[in-house]
Amino acid sequence: MANKLIAIVGMCGSGKGVACSKFESWGYQIIYFGQITLDEVEKRGLPPGEASERIVREQLRAEHGMAAYAILNVSRIRKALKQGNVVIDGLYSWDELLVLRKEFPRLKVVCIHASPKIRKKRLAKREIRPLTAKEVDARDQAEIERSAKGGPIAVADFMVINEAETFHLHGSLAIVRDKLNRP
């Protein structure tokens, strides 16, 4: 049986990182698309934070197209798939999804959804890169309008609602995992 490739999608603060960590606990390797942004912010000597990250994300997409993060990660994904199952954290754009579906036809997309109110509460309390409600709104708007983030969310193979305690999310993800393991 071929190794599995899944992509976790959702808006900022929906619980994508928690979902990826759960898949990691089940033996999946995580490929975090956003690491390219963080590395580039540091490389350029920009101040850490959402404003610098948005600039880098938009510049990388202007340079490589809307599929930038998929294109820049294809070789990493191929290498990781040779070693085992892989979960992608940070698939954003429709174009990225199209590239990944062409390169990896067996890709499954799992959407983690939480309401804006819940996401804002979570992001305000986040230890690394916390966001204000205003920053969340600005990021949501930028990701929907400039990154075409809604497409992968809309066509996800699985939809998981994450508005309760973490153990509820883990239970829902276990159901997804079991479905992925069926022949």
C-alpha positions in Angstrom: 0.0 0.0 0.0 1.4 3.4 -1.0 2.2 6.0 1.7 -0.6 8.5 2.3 -0.4 12.2 1.7 -2.9 14.5 3.3 -3.2 18.3 3.4 -4.8 20.1 6.3 -6.6 23.3 5.3 -8.5 25.9 7.2 -8.4 29.5 8.3 -5.8 30.7 10.8 -6.6 29.5 14.3 -9.0 26.8 13.2 -6.7 24.1 14.7 -4.6 23.0 11.7 -1.5 22.7 13.8 -3.2 20.6 16.4 -4.6 18.4 13.7 -1.1 18.0 12.1 0.4 17.1 15.5 -2.2 14.4 16.0 -1.4 12.9 12.6 2.3 13.2 13.5 1.5 11.1 16.7 0.1 8.5 14.3 3.5 8.4 12.4 2.9 11.0 9.7 5.8 13.4 8.9 4.7 17.1 8.8 5.7 19.4 6.0 4.9 22.9 7.1 4.5 25.2 4.1 4.7 28.3 6.2 8.3 27.5 7.2 9.3 28.9 3.9 7.8 32.2 4.9 9.4 32.2 8.3 12.8 31.3 6.9 12.5 34.1 4.2 11.5 36.7 6.8 14.6 35.9 8.8 16.8 35.7 5.7 15.7 39.2 4.6 16.3 40.6 8.1 12.6 41.7 8.4 11.1 42.1 11.9 9.2 39.0 12.9 5.4 39.2 12.9 2.3 39.1 10.7 3.1 42.2 8.7 6.5 40.9 7.5 5.0 37.4 6.9 2.2 38.8 4.7 4.8 40.8 2.7 6.9 37.7 2.1 3.9 35.5 1.3 2.6 38.0 -1.3 6.1 38.5 -2.8 6.7 34.8 -3.1 3.4 34.4 -4.9 4.1 37.3 -7.1 7.5 35.7 -8.0 6.4 32.1 -8.4 2.6 32.4 -8.9 -0.2 31.4 -6.7 1.1 27.8 -6.6 4.4 29.0 -5.0 4.3 27.0 -1.8 3.3 23.8 -3.6 6.0 24.3 -6.2 8.7 25.1 -3.6 7.7 22.0 -1.6 7.2 19.3 -4.2 10.7 17.8 -3.8 10.4 17.8 0.0 7.1 16.0 -0.3 8.4 13.4 -2.7 11.4 12.7 -0.4 9.2 12.4 2.7 6.7 10.1 1.0 9.5 7.7 0.3 9.9 7.4 4.1 6.3 7.2 5.1 2.9 9.0 5.4 3.0 12.8 5.1 0.7 15.6 6.3 1.0 19.0 4.8 0.3 22.0 7.1 -0.4 25.2 5.3 -1.9 24.5 1.8 -3.6 27.8 1.1 -4.4 28.5 -2.5 -6.5 26.9 -5.2 -3.4 26.9 -7.5 -1.4 25.1 -4.9 -4.1 22.4 -4.7 -4.1 22.0 -8.4 -0.3 21.5 -8.5 -0.4 19.0 -5.7 -3.3 17.0 -7.2 -1.4 16.8 -10.5 1.8 15.8 -8.8 0.2 13.6 -6.1 -3.2 12.2 -7.4 -3.9 10.3 -4.2 -3.7 13.5 -2.1 -6.6 13.9 0.4 -7.6 17.3 1.8 -8.9 17.6 5.4 -10.5 20.9 6.3 -10.5 22.0 10.0 -13.2 24.6 10.6 -13.9 26.9 13.5 -16.0 30.1 13.6 -14.2 33.5 13.5 -15.2 34.2 17.1 -13.5 31.0 18.3 -10.5 31.5 16.1 -10.0 35.0 17.4 -10.0 33.8 21.0 -7.5 31.1 20.2 -5.2 33.4 18.3 -5.2 36.0 21.0 -3.9 33.4 23.5 -1.4 31.8 21.1 2.1 31.7 22.6 3.9 32.1 19.3 2.8 35.0 17.0 -0.4 35.9 18.9 -2.9 38.0 16.8 -5.4 40.7 17.8 -8.9 40.4 16.5 -8.2 43.2 14.0 -5.1 41.3 12.8 -7.2 38.1 12.4 -9.8 40.0 10.3 -7.0 41.5 8.1 -5.3 38.1 7.7 -8.6 36.4 6.8 -9.4 39.1 4.2 -5.9 38.9 2.7 -5.9 35.1 2.6 -9.4 34.9 1.0 -8.9 37.7 -1.5 -5.2 37.4 -2.4 -4.4 33.8 -1.7 -7.6 32.1 -3.0 -7.7 30.1 0.3 -11.4 29.4 0.0 -11.1 26.9 -2.9 -9.2 24.1 -1.0 -11.5 24.6 1.9 -14.6 24.3 -0.3 -13.5 21.1 -2.0 -11.9 19.3 1.0 -12.4 15.5 1.1 -13.2 15.7 4.8 -14.6 18.5 6.9 -13.9 18.5 10.7 -15.6 21.1 12.9 -13.3 22.2 15.8 -15.3 24.4 18.2 -15.0 22.3 21.3 -12.2 20.8 23.4 -9.1 19.3 21.8 -10.2 15.7 22.6 -13.3 16.2 20.4 -11.0 17.2 17.5 -8.8 14.2 18.1 -11.8 11.9 18.0 -13.0 13.4 14.7 -9.5 13.1 13.3 -9.4 9.4 14.3 -12.5 8.9 12.2 -10.8 10.6 9.3 -7.7 8.5 9.8 -9.8 5.3 9.8 -11.5 6.3 6.6 -8.1 7.0 5.0 -6.9 3.6 6.0 -9.8 1.8 4.2 -8.9 0.2 0.9 
